[in-house]
Amino acid sequence: MIAFIKKMTVVVIVVLLLIGLISGVLVWWVALRNNVRQGDSYTLFVRPFDDMEDVLDRLEDDNILLSSSSIESLVVLLHHYDGCEIRPGRYILKPGMRNIDIVRKLRHGWQEPVRLVINSMRLPENFAASVGRQLMYDSAAVMAFISDSAQMNALGLTYENLFANIVENTYEVWWTEKPSELFARLVNENGKYWAKNDRLGRAERLGLTPEQICIVASIVDCESHYKPELPTIAGLYINRLKKDMLLQSDPTVKFALKDFAKKRILNADLKCNSPYNTYIYKGLPPGPICLPNQSTIEAVLNAENTHYIYMCADASLNGTHRFAVTEAEHARNAAAYHKAIRGLR
């Protein structure tokens, strides 16, 4: 009897060891095996209407997994016990990643941030299109937020002043970021930007608000691409503001006409009845005429202290400008420029 019990004990132990071994192999095969092929990391975008089956089909179509059946088995087990809902997001699958790590990422929403690039552009519609290309929500959703005055006003924004409250930069954001979350983040980052390097103090010493600085910077941005003269142009426009003169900026007329490809401003164009036409309306336009560069904002904050109130393209036609204090001096500069243009023709 004792011998029989010993024999049965050995059998039971062997069976348990076999069960444990088989279970271990199954656990390894289903959950712990490295299942992402070697090579570059794979970026997986999961949208709100995607389910795990859609994701697995995509991974199989792109030949990312060594074994589709093993991760499918894991998903079936998870569905059976507690469901396997996944969250939208931008996920990075690295070579050698295990099935369990892939599934955990998708279930918990452990996504990777996107580097959202916001740089020079003309209109809020351009901003919406740019965001729509980089994040999950499309341009229509972004424009819907911009067009919702209640939501915009809650953040201190309007269609006109949008580019006076967004700083050109590269931001790390979630791919799934809602327009409301994105705009709140950008407004917060704008506040941080102005709090640094005495920018608020420098703006106050010029007698301008941060929004007004951005409007001036947008005009300066469109006037010249030659950085050394930007502080001079900024000082010129600030001088005209202080003297209550019309700014008479050609780029504001282009903006009023929404004709950004226009090469020359004609006399008829100067009659365009728009608050952005600084040949008709004194002071600054209602908002920036583009999203200004940070370097141009700095140029305005460091505006050159001169007495210039006139500017004209240089007769050398090299893209720079000649500046003048008196109307007579300006007339001479303009005559030289027009002579150079006639000679070119």
VENFEN-V602530 format. One line per field, one symbol per residue. ss: DSSP state (~ for helix, > for strand, _ for the rest). psi: psi as a letter, one per 30 degrees, with the letter a starting at -180 (. if undefined). burial: # if it has 24 or more other C-alpha atoms within 12 Angstrom, else .. A space follows every 10 residues. Layout:
BEGIN
ss: ???
psi: ???
burial: ???
END
This chain:
BEGIN
ss: _~~~~~~~~~ ~~~~~~~~~~ ~~~~~~~~~~ ~~_>_>____ _>>>>>____ _~~~~~~~~~ ~___>__~~~ ~~~~~~~~~~ ~~______>> >>>____>~~ ~~~~~~~~__ ___>>>>>__ ___~~~~~~~ ~~~~____~~ ~~~~~~~_~~ ~~~~______ _~~~____>> >>>_____~~ ~~~~~~~~~~ ~~~~~___~~ ~~~~~____~ ~~~~~~~~~~ ~~~___~~~~ ~~~~~~~~~~ ~~_______~ ~~~~~~~___ ________~~ ~_________ __________ ___~~~~~~~ ~________> >>>_______ >>>>__~~~~ ~~~~~~~~~~ ~~~~_
psi: eeeeeeeeee eeeeeeeeee eeeeeeeeee efkkgkllal lkkkkklegk leeeeeeeee eghekejeee eeeeeeeeee eglhklkllj kjjlkgklee eeeeeeefhi lklkjjkjak leleeeeeee efffleklee eeeeeefjee eeefggllee geffgkkkak kjlkfgklee eeeeeeeeee eeefflhhee eeeeffglle eeeeeeeeee efekgjeffe eeeeeeeeee eeghlkehke eeeeeefhif fkekkleeef gkjkffjgfe klallflkgl jlkeeeeeee fhkkjagkgk lkkkffhgfa lklleleeee eeeeeeeeee eeee.
burial: .......... .......... ........## #.#####... .#.####... .#..##..#. ...##.##.# #####..... ...####### ####..#### #######.## ##.#.#.### ########.# ##.######. ###.##.... .#..###### ########.. #.######## .###.##..# ...#....## .##..#.#.# ########## ####..#.## ########## #....##### #######... ....#...## .#..###### #.######## ########## ###....### #####..... ####...... ..##..#... .....
END
